[in-house]
């Protein structure tokens, strides 16, 4: 355990740097952790800066995520070898020994313990030698509220945690525990607190968001009906939802809602039913197509994003071609493409891997090109039209934001437009964004 100079133990005017690796849920949780420190007088600085405390909220969904976690530790040590460095979250939960072995790590905290990181920091400054805390996965049964507050325009609100699915490629249930959430009333209280701030848009996030209310007499549909009554918020967006949990009733409601925007992100993972079965996904591709068709029937302008994995161990060339043809046939707007990454303690390791790394790379490239084509087609549909844009940032004389249906817009404008909703004419498709005219 590292020893620190006497001035380390003076908590006044301390600097904290935080880094989030992974999903939107992690971003929400990092903000909650940061508020614990700032409420006690800590100043937040950039992770590249010298700080007294570094918090790394980790991810372990892929090998690249693991690599990013290790790099963040090295970066913190370069910035200040005498700092308190805490690795928290999924990597720490699944691989505490490895996290503990990294040079310069002061504390390793699992997914339950990370919310008490300030207390552990105090223990550490009081020279308590024990510094690894992670509950057994079966003990992860408490729901901790979190929401992001760094950016005033958009806030990520955590409404659910954990997952009861057993997809053969995924370690999230091992890192996050069983599916859990609070009730509608308490979640609404969190949303009302956010509405008191300058936030204009709430993004609902979770590990399996649509599983909200599981084991109770409430459902995710009950939640969104209540959220649609929220005052002092302009938009609500669902970050991601499983196709088998996105019902026709829910789609119809969102099409007519006050606040929910026409944008869905729906994981598919494969367009081959055989591979979906090997993955232990809870639907067939026919159901996915039904959901897309239903959305477009009632919300023709809706943006639909899709997650897909290439190179799953049993994915043949025929399976990949089926996936490509299926995605190409769908009226979708963009893809998030992931190359399969083997993870310890997953059932996919039992399959004979027939896909080489070069094949995974090639298949990923092909689907990225398809994504670019889908996005171009979607953006082109709205050129010449006027859409309302929530402006989020101002850089070099340009104001940037998104339409309700998630088209990125960059326009000439002044910084006072940040965090306002303005009607903008979309005049040019510039591949990754559209040029807007206020």
FENDALIN-V684617 format. One record per residue. OMEGA is omega in whole degrees, -180 to 180 (* if undefined). NEAR is the number of other C-alpha atoms within 8 Angstrom. Layout:
omega: <OMEGA;OMEGA>
near: <NEAR;NEAR>
This chain:
omega: <-177;173;-173;178;-175;-176;179;-171;174;-172;-180;176;177;179;178;176;-177;178;179;177;177;-163;178;177;177;179;179;-177;177;179;178;178;-177;-180;176;-178;-178;178;179;172;178;174;178;176;179;-177;178;-176;175;180;176;-179;174;176;179;178;-162;177;177;-176;177;176;178;177;176;-180;179;179;-180;179;-179;177;179;-180;179;-180;176;-178;179;-179;-178;-176;169;-177;-180;169;-176;172;-166;178;-180;179;-175;-174;-176;-179;179;179;-178;-176;-178;-177;176;179;-177;-178;177;-173;179;-172;174;-173;-174;180;178;-174;179;178;179;175;178;176;-177;180;176;175;172;-171;-176;-176;174;-178;172;180;172;-174;180;-179;179;-176;180;178;179;177;175;168;-179;-178;-177;179;-174;-176;-174;180;174;-180;177;-180;-176;178;177;-178;178;178;-179;177;-168;-177;-163;177;-175;177;179;-178;-172;-180;-174;180;-179;178;174;180;-177;-176;-179;177;177;177;176;180;179;176;178;-177;178;179;-180;-180;178;-176;175;175;-180;-177;179;174;176;-167;-177;180;179;176;-178;-179;177;177;178;-177;176;177;176;-179;-176;176;177;180;-179;178;-174;179;175;172;-178;-174;169;-176;175;-174;-178;179;-180;-177;-180;178;178;-174;176;179;180;180;179;-180;-178;179;-177;-171;176;-166;-176;-174;179;-180;175;170;-170;178;174;179;174;176;177;179;179;179;177;178;178;178;-174;172;-171;179;171;-175;179;177;179;179;178;-180;179;-180;180;180;-176;178;-177;178;-176;-179;-174;172;179;175;-174;171;177;178;174;175;172;-171;-176;-177;177;175;179;178;-180;178;176;179;-180;-177;180;179;-180;-178;-175;176;-179;-168;179;178;163;-173;178;171;-179;178;-178;-178;178;174;174;-178;-178;179;180;179;172;-176;-178;-175;180;178;176;177;177;-179;-180;180;176;180;-179;-179;174;177;176;178;179;180;179;-180;179;179;-179;180;-178;-179;-173;177;-176;179;175;178;176;-176;171;-178;-170;-176;179;-178;173;176;-180;178;-173;178;-178;171;177;-180;164;170;179;-176;173;-176;170;-179;-178;-174;178;180;180;-179;172;176;-172;175;-174;173;179;-170;-178;176;-178;177;-177;178;174;175;-178;177;-179;*>
near: <4;6;4;6;6;6;5;9;7;7;8;6;7;12;11;14;13;13;11;10;12;8;7;8;11;12;11;16;12;13;13;12;11;10;8;9;11;10;7;6;10;13;9;10;10;7;11;7;8;8;14;12;12;15;12;15;14;16;13;10;10;10;10;6;13;12;8;9;13;9;8;10;13;10;9;14;11;7;10;10;8;8;11;11;14;14;15;16;13;15;16;16;14;8;8;12;6;7;12;10;7;9;5;10;14;10;13;16;17;14;16;10;11;11;9;7;11;9;7;10;9;8;9;10;9;6;6;8;6;4;10;9;9;13;11;6;9;7;7;12;8;6;9;4;7;10;12;14;8;5;7;11;12;11;15;14;13;14;13;16;15;14;13;8;5;7;8;10;12;10;12;11;13;8;12;13;15;12;12;14;11;10;8;10;6;8;10;10;8;9;11;10;8;9;13;8;7;7;14;13;12;13;12;13;15;11;9;14;15;9;11;13;13;11;4;6;6;11;11;11;7;9;10;8;8;10;9;10;7;10;6;7;12;7;11;12;11;11;9;11;14;11;13;9;8;11;9;8;6;9;12;9;8;10;10;6;8;6;9;11;10;12;13;12;12;12;11;11;9;11;15;11;9;7;13;14;8;9;10;9;9;5;9;9;10;6;10;12;9;8;12;12;9;10;11;11;7;9;9;7;7;11;12;12;13;12;13;12;11;15;14;11;11;12;13;8;6;7;12;13;8;10;11;10;8;9;9;8;6;8;8;12;12;11;11;9;11;9;11;12;7;10;12;6;6;11;8;10;10;5;8;7;8;8;12;8;7;6;9;13;9;8;11;12;8;8;11;10;8;9;12;10;8;11;11;10;9;11;11;8;6;9;11;7;8;9;10;10;13;13;15;12;10;11;7;4;9;11;17;13;12;13;12;13;11;8;10;11;14;12;11;10;9;9;9;4;9;12;12;7;8;9;9;11;12;15;11;8;12;7;8;6;10;15;12;13;9;9>
